Amino acid sequence: MLDIVKIRADFPILNTEAYPGVPLVYLDNAASSQKPLPVIQAMSEYYQNYHANVHRGIHRLSEEATNRYEVAREKVARFINAPDASQIIWVRNATEGFNLVAYSWGRANIQTGDEILLTEMEHHANLVPWQMLAEEKGAVLRFIPFMEDGTLDLSDLDSLLNEKTRLFSFTAMSNVFGTITPVKELVKAGHAVGAVVMVDAAQSVPHLLVDVQDLNCDFLAFSGHKMCGPTGIGVLYGKRELLEAMPPFMGGGDMIRRVHLTHSTWNEIPWKFEAGTPSIAEAIGLGTAVDYLTSIGMENIHAHEQFITNYALEALSEVPGVSLYGPPAAQKGGVAAFTLKGVHPHDIAELVDKDGIAIRAGHHCAMPLHKKLGVSATARASFYLHTTTEEIDKLVESLHRVRSVFRL
Ligand code: 7TS
C-alpha cells in the first residue's frame, strides 16, 4: 500500500484551498496531473543555477544544461525500457508526437488507397492528424468499434487489419472509459499484416508499467504533464530503423549536420527531429518526475488506482440517476466517466466545483466516442497516486447536493 499522507505532502497544491475554507479535491488527473515538489524544484534550480541553451556553448553553464537535459532523456528511456536514449524524441506533448509521425513517416509512406486503422474511442490527437494525412494522400481510415461496456470489439479485426493496412494506431488506455486495451496482442496483429503500429500512451505511461520492447510497438507517444511532469514536454519513442529512415519534421537549428545556402544534411536521431531551442527546464523536470514515479513504483501506483477506481465506481453507482461508462475497475485505469439524469455535465462540474472538487465535463476531446454513446458530454472524475477514498466520498456527497439543487 502507498503511504498516501506522505505522498500528498509532496504535492504543494493538494494542501491548498479551492475557495476560502474549502480544501481542494483534485479529480482531474487525466486532463493534467499536479506536480510534486522535487519536479518544481528541479525546474527552478535550472533557472536559478545553470540556465543556458543546450548543444551550443562550450561554457560551463551550457555544458551543465546539456548534460542534465540529455540525462533526463536517458531516464525516460529507462522508464519505458527503450533500447537507447537516441530513440526518445522530445516533443511538446503526445499530440505533437502523432503529428510528427503523420507528417514525417506518413507523408513518406502512405499512398492512395492505403488503409489506416484506428479505433472509435481515440482522443482527437490520435485521429485528426491521420484524417489530415488521409485527405492529402487519398488514404482510407478504418475503425475498430467499441462495445457497450467500453471495450474494443475485436471480432472483425481479421478483416479490419489486412494487406492494405499501412498504419495501425490506437490508445493503450481510453481517456473516457479508462479501458486498458490489449496492446501487445494488437501490435502483434498489426505486424502480422505488415502494418506499422503506433500506441497512444498518454494515459498509460503515467499509470502503468510500460515496456516498449515487450510491447514491440513501432512508435509510442505520451505527455509529461499527465505524469507529474511539466507542460510543454512530451515524448515520441520510435524504432531506430524507422526514425533513421524518416525525413525531418521541422527545419532549423540543432537538427542539421551541415547547412549550405541551397540545401542541408541532417543530424542523427534524436536531434534530427528537434529543431530550435527545446523545452530545457521541462525536459529536466520530466526526468525528475520519472525519478519520483519510479521511487514510488509503477506497480504500487496501479494497485492503488485500481483500489480507488473500484471504490469510486461502487460509490458513484449508488447515487440515484448516475450512469457510468466503461468497463469494471479491473479492466481500466483511474477514470470514472458518468452522467447524472436530469443534469447537464457542465452543471455537475460547476456545482461540485463550489465544494472545491475539480472534475472535467465535456467531450474530453473524444467527440466520436460521445456521438456513438448518444450523449454530447459526460462528467469525468480521474484519479492518481494521491487520490483518497475521502475525496471520493466528498464527490459523492457533492453529487447528492447537485441532485437537491435540481430538485431530483
Ligand atoms: N491521447 C490521450 C488518450 C489523451 O487522454 C490525451 C489528453 C492526449 C492524447 C493528448 O495529450 P496532449 O498532452 O497532447 O494534449 N487527454 C486529455 C483529457 O482527457 N482531458 O484533457 C486532456
Boltz pocket constraint, residues with backbone or C-beta under 6 A from the ligand:
constraints:
  - pocket:
      binder: B
      contacts: [[A, 30], [A, 31], [A, 32], [A, 93], [A, 94], [A, 95], [A, 96], [A, 123], [A, 125], [A, 126], [A, 171], [A, 173], [A, 174], [A, 175], [A, 200], [A, 202], [A, 203], [A, 223], [A, 360], [A, 364], [A, 365]]
      max_distance: 6.0
